[in-house]
């Protein structure tokens, strides 16, 4: 009997990364809630991270894994800024609907 972890190929990981990214794009486009849009952006980041690690492992090179460290750092900074912005926007209008912020006053 073969070990299921050793039978996974590069295509399996690329498919998983692509599914995560596509689901994130669909969620970002179809939802109006700012928090859901933010979470879908994070899902897209994770899809890219899975793909980078898979290519890095396939080519026996640590460059992709290094890029994932930078990607996770950027995602953490983006999460902090986005959460602060969402809290500020909610305090102003008491809604997280993205269309309510479509018309900004200057």
Phi, psi and omega in degrees: 000134181270152178283127183297334180288332180275350180267358177283135181251178178301323182299324179297316180290321178295322177296317179297316178296319180294320179297315178300316182295315182294319177297323176296317179295315180298316179295321181293320182284324188271341184262154179248346180286130184296324180291319178295320177297320177297316179294325177292326174296319177296324177295322176296319176301318181292326175298319177293321180296317178299318180294317179296317179294321179296314178294322179297316179292321182295320182268005180053046182226138183273002183297316180297321179291328175294319177296326179295323177300315178294321179297317179292326176294316178295320179296323178293318178295319178295322179296317180295315179293317182294319179295319176297319179293319179296319178296317178298315180295322179294323179292330181285314187241358180060031176211152176248016178286125183294330180288338177291340180258012180294328180249099179268140176268135183261000000 
